[in-house]
Structures are given as C-alpha cells and as structure tokens.
Amino acid sequence: MPVVFDHTTVYQVQQANDIVDVITEHVSLKKKGREMVGLCPFHDDHRPSMNVNPAKQIFKCFACGAGGDVFKFLQMRENLTFPQAIERLAERAGIKLERQKTTKSDPGTPGRDTTSDLDPNRLAKVNAWAAEHFHKNLNDQTKGKYARDYLAERQITPESTEKWRLGLALNSQDDLIRSARAKRIPSKLLEQAGLVTGLNQDKFINRLMFPITDVTGRVIGFGGRTLDNAPAKYINSPTTVLFDKSNCLYGLEQARHQIVSSATAVVVEGYTDCIAAHQLDCTNVVATLGTSLTAGHGRILRRYAKKVILVFDSDVAGIEAANRALDVCLSQHIDIRIASVPAGKDPCDFLLAAGKGPFEKLLADAVDVLSFKWDRLKEKFADDETIAGRKAAVEEYLQSIALGLSAGNISPIDTGIIINRISAIIGLDKKQINRELNIRIARAARAASYNVENQKAAAIDLGQGLFAAAQREVLEILLNEPKFFESVKSKIKPDDFDVPLLKQTAQILFEMLNTKTHISLEEVLTRAESTELGNCITQLAQAGDQKRKFESRLTAAIDVFAKQLARRDTPPATAEKDQKKFLKRAYENARKENPHSIGMT
C-alpha cells in the first residue's frame, strides 16, 4: 500500500529544506535582483533560464516550463515519487518520519504520482550498506591486508581511504549475498542496485571498490579495480534508476564547492588520478568513469564551472580520448583547455612523483581548444601525404570548428584567422572553405535545435476558451489573495471546474481555505504530489501576481461561472446563443476596467 504523510509533517520537511540550498547542490546559482538564476538541469540550457525565488520558495524555468517547490525539483531531478521526495528531504534535514498507509480504496491526494515500482531511496540505502560492508572488508586485519598493501604501493594514504570510503570486494562468489541475507536484505533489491548478477552471485569479486556518489553524497554506484588477472581491469555498476556512467562524475561531491569557487573544473580519467589530486589539495578535480567525456558530463560541468581543463595521458589512446572530449565541450558553451602529462606517465603517477606545484603549472600551461585542434591538423598533414588522409584531417577540423561556432564558442575574429590558416595549409580558396564551414554550421545548429526542442518539458493543459480562462482567473486570484475566497465559496464549487488540472488545484485550495483564512503558496504546493500539478500551481500563482487588479477580474470570472452553470439547465440551442451574448458583454466590461484582464493575456 502506498505510504503517505500528514500535511503537518510534509510542511515541516519543506520548511527545513531551503530551496536555494537544495538546488545549489545540483546547479550553481547567481543572484539577480530578488531572485537567483542558474542553468536549468531539465533541458540542455545554454543560458541561465531557471529562476529561483527564495521568498516564495519556488523555481521556474522560462525555457522548458519546469516549475514548483523543493519537492517538485527533487522529484524531477532524481526521478522520485512525492513520498520518496519527502523521505529524501527529511533524511537530508535529519527529521524522523512517521508513516501512514492508505487503504486500497483511498485515492490519495489529487495529482498523486505513483509511477515507479523502483524506489531510488531504497537503492541508495542498500548501496550505502554495501559501501560500508566493502569498507569493513578493507579494514579487516586479515582479509584486507593485500588490498591495503596495493593502496600503499599506489601511495593512496589511509586518510584518503577513509575520505573516499574505499573498500574491498572479497575473492568470493557470494560474500555480499550472504551478508545481505544475515541482514534480511532482499536479493531482488541487491539485483536492482546492480550488486549481484542474475546468476545469484556477487557482481564485484576480488576488487578494490570505489563508491560513486552523486553531488549530494548518496552512494549511487560502484567502480571496482581488479586485484588479480581478471580480463576487465575496471568494471562499474550497471545502469540503474540511480546510476548512469555517462551522466556521473567521480569526485563531484568532494570537488563541487572548489569548482564553483574557482570557476574551473579539472577532469582526469581514473579514480586514483582523482584521489591523488585531492591528496595534494587540488580539490577541483573530478574523473570520468572509464568512458570518454560525454554530452551528459558536459552539461553537469557547465552548471558549476566556466572553464574545464582536461588532463589526459600522452599516449595515442589518451590523445584520441581528449580529442573526442573537446568536441563535446565545444558544442556546449564550455571554455575548454587541454593539458597532457609527460610521456610514459598517467596523471596519478605524475601527481605523486612531481607534486602539487608542477601539476598546477601543467594546468596553467593548458592549451586552448583551437591550438590543440590546429596542431593536430598540422601533424596529420605531416604524417599522412595521401589525399584521403588529408581530406579526413580537414573534415575533422572543420567539423570541430563548426561545432564551436554554432555554440558561440568561437569569435568572428578567430573564424577569420582559422579560414586563412586552412587556406594556407591546404591551398583551397577562402570562399570555398567558408562555404564548407557554413554547411557544417547549419547542420550543427539543426542538431542542437532538435535536441533542445526534444528536451522541453511537456506543456501542461490549462484548457482552452473563455470558461477555461475564467477558471484560471479564479485560481490565480485565490493563490495571491486568499481573502477573496469569501466572495467565491458561495458561488463556485470545485466540481464546477471542468479542466482536470484546474479542478485538482481548486479542490486543494477550497479545502484549505475552508479551514483557514490565510495560506501561503508553499503550503499549497505541499498538497500537490505530482510534478505536473505543482507546475500548474506555480504557473497560476505567477500569472496572477503579474496581472494584479484582483477585484475586477474576479467579478468578471464569477459572472462567467454563473452563466456557464445556468447553461447546464438550459436547452442547448438557447444556451449557446445566450452564452455568446453574455460572454461578449462580460469581457468588454472587464477590458474597460482592466486592460490585463482575462482574454487579454
């Protein structure tokens, strides 16, 4: 049966979690007037489109339409149901919850979201338990000695072992499963978390374990480094409702504050590279999880940093990985630079051997993307004199420049220099190069436009026509001025609303205003369990606040309701004729009194 919480508890949890603090864990916010603004995490945002209102404790994205309170933000951000979001925020605030269970016949609150059988909170808790289990194995005097010896060999300190909660998966097929049974943890839950396989054996065997956390510190997955001769040196947790390696960065929890403070993120390839950097107090370093930098990684970094420096191995594989990563960043309004460690070393070895000073100099000397791409083009021309090879090199270069131009990352002056350089090296006419570049720019722009359009939140249906407009007017006014409820309650009932979302909003508002004379938007939003309903209420409240002149608008809206209700008992033909006459007269009067009244917005 679904879990519910009483309204007092929900409001307590909401008040204990300031929306600015919660959203700042996921997005870097800046002050703009009385509000805060940041890049919206719910679509591919290239300019700050999300506004956060600290006074009203709401957020609204004016590009994709997402909006609501702190619960709605977390529901959308972490794919939670309303009760799961309450539990998540209660845990964050240290509030102990008392649960109630509805009966099967109880339909719950209007707008209830009951879409997911997989509870991300339960998966996070079982991951946290597994992380603690692995950590105990590592610290066991006998069982963990060989793994601790390996860490010492890699110069990972005991302090770092504790800070990063490193662990050990024993050389056993069912060590984790047996421990879970002793704790009565369902095997199905372990499987959903990616900790065991369908063969009913542990996923991670004889591996040094790296717990992967999200930016708020929840354990969302694991990386495991083999301690024997297993074919796969590193393996990660499979994709779950919590974890997707293409959208996760190792160390973001530990690095976030320094990234925001310095406006710079440093990206390395491996877990130990990241840990070694933090050991030397280079704390704005994160790592990809055995993958090239993806568009998902780029979007995450863009929310916190203005500049990204990639540190890569200087071998062929490292250079190719860095080249692919540069194209990802070029397309996403990120100032991207690239640094390479000396030949024969990986970043971890270089850090531990050279120390903090040389590493910081390596970062300071990082080359910008255009220089890197140009040097790469010249090298390919020098190494490959075939027509096919040189054509491929030019194609790659032009494609990268087109991505940067389309995203606004390359200035017109730089563009002119680039075209002159290409013309000089390959002997093509500048006009022809320009034409080729424009074709690729248009293609990149179309792709970007398609992606943005497909990431927009689905528009909410607030009805069409004059009667739907009147319904919106009544709710907009009551959300901003509850005192007008006295003028409404004897004339209008929630069942009179025929637009589903507006009817659900009316049910919540009327129920609350029947018991108290003053309500806040925050309180109303605690009653709206679905993100769609929360978005609706936020949108109505903001629209009402902008229009003002509540009394004249309310009079016109109530008149429309009266006519519509009377029409229900009137023969259809007569009703339609009378309604048109009445609505025309009512709205003409409303417009004279208030140019921003219904029908004008």
C-alpha positions, 0 to 999 in steps of 0.5 A: 500500500502506498505510504503517505504523510500528514500535511503537518509533517510534509510542511515541516520537511519543506520548511527545513529544506531551503530551496536555494540550498537544495538546488545549489547542490545540483546547479550553481546559482547567481543572484539577480535582483530578488531572485537567483538564476542558474542553468536549468538541469531539465533541458540542455540550457545554454543560458541561465533560464531557471529562476529561483525565488527564495521568498516564495520558495519556488523555481521556474524555468522560462525555457522548458516550463519546469516549475514548483517547490523543493519537492517538485525539483527533487522529484524531477531531478532524481526521478522520485515519487512525492513520498520518496521526495519527502523521505529524501528531504527529511533524511537530508534535514535529519527529521524522523518520519512517521508513516501512514498507509492508505487503504486500497480504496483511498485515492490519495491526494489529487495529482498523486504520482505513483509511477515507479515500482523502483524506489531510488531511496531504497537503492541508495540505502542498500548501496550505502550498506554495501559501501560500508560492508566493502569498507569493513572488508578493507579494514579487516586485519586479515582479509584486507591486508593485500588490498591495503598493501596495493593502496600503499604501493599506489601511495593512496594514504589511509586518510584518503581511504577513509575520505573516499570510503574505499573498500574491498570486494572479497575473492568470493562468489557470494560474500555480499549475498550472504551478508545481505541475507544475515541482514534480511536484505532482499536479493531482488533489491541487491539485483536492482542496485546492480550488486549481484548478477542474475546468476545469484552471485556477487557482481564485484569479486576480488576488487578494490571498490570505489563508491560513486556518489552523486553531488549530494553524497548518496552512494549511487554506484560502484567502480571496482579495480581488479586485484588479480588477472581478471580480463576487465581491469575496471568494471562499474555498476550497471545502469540503474534508476540511480546510476548512469556512467555517462551522466556521473562524475567521480569526485563531484561531491568532494570537488563541487564547492572548489569548482564553483569557487574557482570557476574551473573544473579539472577532469582526469580519467581514473579514480586514483588520478582523482584521489591523488589530486585531492591528496595534494589539495587540488580539490577541483578535480573530478574523473570520468568513469572509464568512458570518454567525456560525454554530452551528459558530463558536459552539461553537469560541468557547465552548471558549476564551472566556466572553464574545464581543463582536461588532463589526459595521458600522452599516449595515442589512446589518451590523445584520441580520448581528449580529442573526442572530449573537446568536441563535446565541450565545444558544442556546449558553451564550455571554455575548454583547455587541454593539458597532457602529462609527460610521456610514459606517465598517467596523471596519478603517477605524475601527481605523486612523483612531481607534486602539487606545484608542477601539476598546477603549472601543467594546468596553467600551461593548458592549451586552448581548444583551437591550438590543440585542434590546429596542431593536430591538423598540422601533424596529420598533414605531416604524417599522412601525404595521401589525399584521403588522409588529408581530406579526413584531417580537414573534415575533422577540423572543420567539423570541430570548428563548426561545432564551436561556432554554432555554440558561440564558442568561437569569435568572428575574429578567430573564424577569420584567422582559422579560414586563412590558416586552412587556406594556407595549409591546404591551398583551397580558396577562402570562399570555398572553405567558408562555404564548407564551414557554413554547411557544417554550421547549419547542420550543427545548429539543426542538431542542437535545435532538435535536441533542445526542442526534444528536451522541453518539458511537456506543456501542461493543459490549462484548457482552452476558451473563455470558461477555461480562462475564467477558471484560471482567473479564479485560481490565480486570484485565490493563490495571491489573495486568499481573502477573496475566497469569501466572495467565491465559496458561495458561488463556485464549487470545485466540481464546477471546474471542468479542466482536470488540472484546474479542478485538482488545484481548486479542490486543494485550495477550497479545502484549505481555505475552508479551514483557514483564512490565510495560506501561503503558496508553499503550503499549497504546493505541499498538497500537490504530489505530482510534478505536473500539478505543482507546475500548474500551481506555480504557473497560476500563482505567477500569472496572477501576481503579474496581472494584479487588479484582483477585484475586477477580474474576479467579478468578471470570472464569477459572472462567467461561472454563473452563466456557464452553470445556468447553461447546464439547465438550459436547452442547448440551442438557447444556451449557446446563443445566450452564452455568446451574448453574455460572454461578449458583454462580460469581457468588454466590461472587464477590458474597460476596467482592466486592460490585463484582464482575462482574454487579454493575456 
